[in-house]
Amino acid sequence: MPRSFLRSSLAATAACLLAVPAAAQVPDGWIAWGSFMSTNLTLGQCGIYFSHPRDGLQPVIQVQGLPPALAYDPLGRRGSACIVYRSSDGMLIAGERSPAGTSVDLHVMRLQGNVVVFDQLFSCGTSVNVGEIPQCALLPDGRIVVAATDLQPGGPLAQFQTLQYNWEGVGIVDTNSGSVLPIPISNLSSFPGVINGLTVSKDGQTVYVGNWISASSGDLWSVPITGGTATMVAALPFGASNVALDHDGTVLVTTLNGPDNLYRYDPTSGLTTAIPTNTGAMNALIVEPTTGYYLFATATAGTPSRSLLWMSPVGMPVVLSSPNQQTISGITVNPNPESFGASTPGSVDYRWALSPNAGGLPLVGNSSFSLTVESTAPMVALSLLSVSLGRTAPTSQFGLVTHLDFATAAPVFASFVDTATLPLPLPNETAFVGMRLYAQAFFAESSTNQLAASPGVELTIL
């Protein structure tokens, strides 16, 4: 696509687009993070916040209208212990850290800009001292796997009584049916210490659970999503604090003591290796969908403390910001770019390769930014890659479902051999920040003469 078209088209619409109100969700590409309070009330506020993924000079945006259980409380021991963004419906999901005698709830919230306008609660039990949902993760169908700890007996996730942390358990929250059901683990009593993190495999069939045993001991377990026998897959030299899934299917575990403070478990080889970070204690981690980079937070004992950082899988951490809030305990992100709408398959189907995206994030000044489309099976075709300033409702044209406003679109023809790339170099001009672009790819298959189309893809310039 000619650079001149992109520059002139963006400039022509920048002023009006920048005046559009914020979207009803986490801003595209931004980090959402949550914090909870300790007994040290001098450490600042707690709550849920938005941060730019790379520009630490951008102001942190505080989410307003939070339910009291997730917001600051002068008595302490409140706040968000985990957080996840559900792209399918734009819901922001947060698990509580709850004072004694209160319900330990999972919150499913809808936002308008940075204001909570809807909050649905799912109780996982009642707190004994400091009950919490230390981490949650999404299944492919949108249900939520949760762990809950320090519970009173009798609640839905009070499955096993530990020596130090009362009752705990692992279960699934279905936000459609309203059910909170335990995953029946036959040997849950074998879990030492306390469950302190979890994630789910890409296929949704395995839950990985991290335990904090002590400052000098931790472990990682695999659990079938349908229940049964859990298997300890990795012993750790320090207590686990957070668990995440990397793009390659390996499992990442952070620890509160060390060094080292970040470990990778490979389910294929069974090996566990340390990843150098030089940050000290880590308390939250997510793999950025678009780049595959790591976004994480240090704990109070980290360097710098209670801070947000990012790093490539082979690089050293870069400090994003030190917001001087309470303990950061969860990070999530709204993916940018993101696919939308239906494809029109030919003899094979087509999709955008976005996780990761070879062109990186749509950052102002990213002259290498691009989008890549791929086929689900080997295919040679002539492709038309089109980028537009607008999208439309799904429209049937020439037997294809289209999603673009073709009045503001520019086409690029390219040879397609399993993949094709649409270059979109982004000018280094801050006036373009917040602008949205849309793209779709169309194909004429060489071997079958069938026509096909990809889904749409949308992005917001950061």
N, C-alpha and C positions, 0 to 999 in steps of 0.2 A: 504494500500500500504506500503511495507516495507520502513522504513526510509533510509536504506542503498541504495535502488535503487534510491530514490530521490536525496540523497546526491551525489552519484557517477555520476548520469546522469547530474545533474546540473553542477558539477565540470568539467565534460568532455567538456561541451559546453560553459561555462561561458566566456572564453576569446574571442571567436569569436563573441558571441552575444553582448558583451559589445562594440564591434567595429561597430555594425550596426548603421547607421544614425538614428536620432530621427524620430519618426513617423510623418506623415503629419496631425497632430491634437494636441490638448491638450494632454500632456503625460498621459498615463493611470493612473487613480487614483488621479491625481494631481488637485489642485484647480486652476481655472483661476479667476482672479478678476480685476475689472476695477476701475479707480478713475477719478474724475473730479476736475477742478481747482476752487478755490474761488478767491476772489480779493486779498487774502494774498499770494503773490507769494513766500514768504520765506518758505512756508511749503514743498517745494520740487517739483518734477516733477509729471506729471500725465500720464496715459496711461493704458495698459493692461499687466498683469504679470501672471506668473505661480508660485505656491508655493507647496511644498510637504505637504500632508495633516496632518502629525504628527511631522515631524522632522524640527524644527525651525532653526536648524543649516545649513540645506541645503540652498544654495544661491537662492535668488529670481531670476527668469528668466524673463527678459523684452522682450515683443513681439516687433519685429522690423518690419519696413515697414508699420506702421499704417497709415491710411489716416490722413491728417492734422487735420480734425475735431475731431479725437479721441486722438490726441497727444498733447504734450505740446505746449502752445502758450504764448509768453511773455505778451500778452495783457490779458490773463486770460479767465475764463468762457468758457473753452473748456473741452473736455474729454468724458469719458464713464459714463453715468448715470445708465446703467443697462447692464447685460450680461447673456447669456444663451448658453449652449452647446447642439447641436442637434446630438444625437448619430446616428441617421439613416443615416446621410451623413457626419458627422464629422465637420459640419459648426459651427463656433463661431459667435454668434450673439450679437451685441452691439447697444444700443441706445444712441444717442448723448445728451449732454448738449451744447446748441448752443447760441452764442452771438446774439445780436439784428440784425434783418434783414437778418439772414441766414436760410437756410433750416434746419429743425429738422428731421434728417434722422435716419433710422434703417439700420445698416450695417450687411450684411451677408458675412462672410469672410471665405476663405479657407486658411489654413496655411500649410507650409512645414517646419517642425520643429517649430521654434519660429518666422518664417518670414511670413508675409501676402503675398500671391501670387495672391489672387483674392478677390475683394470687390464689392459687388452689393448693390446699394443704393435704399431705399424706403422712399420717403418723406412723412412725416405725417403732414406737415404744415410749416409755416414760423414763426420764433421767434419774439416776441415783445421786451422783455428785455433779459430774460434767458430762452428760450424755452428748454424743455427737454422731453425725454421719460423716466419717472422715474422708470418704471419696465415693463418687458415683460414676457410672459410665453408661453410654448408650448402646443398646442392641440395634441391629440393622432395621428392625421394625419400629423403632422409636421407644420401646419400653426401656426402663431405667434399672440397671443393676446397682444396688446400694449395699453398703455395710453400715451397721449401727452398733455402737459400743456403750458401755457403762449404763446398761438398761436395768430397770426393775423387772422381776419375773412376770410372765403372763402376756407380754406384748407380742405382736406378730413376728418380730425378729429376735426375741429372747430365746435363742436356740441352745446356748451353752453358757454355763456359769464359770467364769475365770476366777483365779485366786485373787487378783488385784483389781480387775476392772469390771466386776459384776457380770451381767449377762451381755452377750453379743451375738451377732448373726449376720448372714448374707441373704439377700432376697431380691425380688423383682417387683418394681412398681409399674403398674399399668395405668397410665393416665386416662385411658378411654373407659375401662371398666371400673376404675377406682380401687382395684385390688392391690394389697401389699402382701405378697406370698413369699415364704422362705424358700430358699434353695436347699433341699434336704441333703446335708453333708453327713455321711454316716460316721466319719471320724473327726468331727469338728473339735472334739475334746483333745485331739492331738495338737491343735494349734497352741503354741506357747505365746505368752505375752498378750498383746492386744492387736486386733486387726487395725491397720493404720493406712491402708491404701488398696485400690484395686483397679483393674482395667479389664477389657474384654477383647478377645481375638477378633480379627477382621470378619471371620465367618460367623461370629456370635456364638460359637459352640463351647468356648472355654473362658472361664473367669480366672484371672491371675490375682492372687491375694497376697499383699505384703504385710508382714508382722513386725511390730516393734517389741522386742523381747527385753532389751536393756541397752544402755549406751554402747555396749560392746558386742551386741548380738542381735541378729535379725534373720528373717528367712522369707522365701517366696514359695507359694503353693499354686498349683493348678487345680481347678475345680470344674467338672463338666457342668454346663449350663442347666442340664436336667437333674443335677444332683448325683449322689453316689459317693465314691471314695475320692477324697482329695489327696494329691501327691505333692510332697515337698520337692521342688525342683532346683532350689538354690539356697545355700546357706550364705549369709552375709556377715561381715565382721562388725557391722553396726546396725542399729535399729532402723527399719524401713520407715519412711515418712510419706512417700507418694509413689504411685506406679503409673506408667504410661506405655502405650504401644507405639513403636516406631513404624515407619512406612514399610520396612522390610519384614515386619512380623515379629521382630525381636522385642523383648520387654525391657523397659528402662525402670530402674528403681533408685529413688533418692534416699539419702540418709541424713539424720540429724547430727551424727558424729562422724569423725574421720580426721584427716583424709584417708581414703578417697570418699567422695560424697555422691558419686553417680556410678551406677553399675548397669551393665547390659547382660541379659540372659537370652541365649539363643535356643529356642525350643527344638531346632533341628539338630544341632551338635550337642546340646546339653551343657555348653560351656558358659561360665559367667566371667566377665571381664570388667575391669575398672575403666572409667572414662575420666581423664584428668579435667578438673575445672578450676582449681585454686580459689574457690569461693567460700569454703567452709560449709557450714550447715545449710542444707537445702530443704525446703518445705513444700514446694509445689512445682509441677512440671507438666508441659504439654508439648507435643510435636506439632509445629505449625503446618497446617495442611498444604499450603501453597508452596512452601520452600523446603520442607523437611527439616528446617532449623529447630532448635530447642528454645522454648520460652520458659523461663523458670524464675522462682523467687527464693531468696535466701531467708533463713530464719533469724531470730534475734542474735544468735551467735555467728551468723554469716559475715562475709566481707564483700561489700558493705552490708550491714544488717538490714533486714526487712526491705529488700530491694528487688526490683525487676531487672532481669538480664536476658540476653539472647546470645546464642552461639550456633555456629555450624557444627555438624557432627564431628568434624575433624579440626575445629578451630578452638580458640580460647574465648571465654565469655566477654561480652561487651555490656557494660552497665547501661540500662535504659533510663531508669529513674530510681530515686530513693524517696518515696512519697511520705516517709515519716508517719506511717499509720501503724496500727496494731499488726498482729501476726498474719502475714499473707498465707493463705492456706488453700487456695484454688485458683487456677488459671484456665480460661477457655478463649476461643477466638471465633469470630464470624468469618468463614472462608471468603476469600476475594482473590481471583475470580470464582464464580460459581455457576454451574450448569442449571438450566431451567427448561421446562416444557418437554414435549415428547419428540423423539426422533422418528424418521420414516425409514425403516430398514429396506435395503435392496436384497441381494442374496446374502449379505452380512449386515450387521448393524454398525453404527458409528457413534463415537462419543468423544468428548473433550478430555484430554489428559491433563488433569488439574491437580492431582495430589501425588507427586508434586508437579508444578508447572515449570517446564524448562526455562521459561522466560522470567521466572521469579515473580516478585510482587509488582503490582502496577503503581510504582512510586514515581512521583514527579522526577524527571531527570534520568530515569532508567531507559537508556537508549537501546538496551538489549531486550526490552520487554517484547514478548510474543505470546501467541496462543497456538497450541498444537492439537490437532484432531487425529484420531486413530480409528482403525477398523478392528472389530472383535475377532477377525480371522484374516489371513493374508488376502490382499486385494490390490489390484491396479485399476486406477480410474482417473478420469479428468475431474478436477475439483474446482469449484467456484467458492472462494472464501469471501464472505461479505461482512463488513463492520458497519454499524449504524449508530446514530445518535438517539434512536428510539426503538421501542418494541411494541408489538401489537398483540391482541388476543390471537390464539392459534387460528390460522387461516389455511384452508385447503386450496392449493394451486398446483396444477399439473400433476395431481396425485400425490403431492408432497404437503406436509404440514409445515408452514412457515411461521416465524415468530418476529420478524424484523419489520421496521418501518422503512420500506425501500426508497421512500422519497428523500431520506437523509443517509442513504447507504452508499458505500463504495465497494465495488467488487475487485477481487484479485483472482486470476486464473492460475492454477498450479497443477503440476503432475502429482498424483497421489500414488505412492507405493507403500501401503500399510499405514503411513502417516503423511501429514502435510502441515506446514507451519505458516502462520499468518504473522508477519513481523509488524509490531505496533510501537515503534520508538516513541517514548513519551518526552515531550519538551520539558526543559528545566524551568518551568514557569509556574509559580505558585497559584496564579489565577485559575489553573486547571484543576486544583485540588477540589474534590467533591463531585467532579463531573462523572457521569455514568456513560458507559459504552456497551454495545450489544453486538454479538456476532453469531453467525450460523454458517455452516458449510453444506454444500450441495455437491452431489456426485453423479457422474455417468459411468457406470461400471463397464470396463473394457470387455470382459469375458461374457457378460450377460446382457449388456445393453439396458440394464435396469437403471432407473433413477432412484436416488436415495438422498436423505438429508439427516444431518446431525440434530441434536437438541440445540436450543439456544445457549449462549453463555453470556453472562453479564459481569461487569466489573465496575468498581468505583476507583478513580484515580486518587491516590493517597498523597 
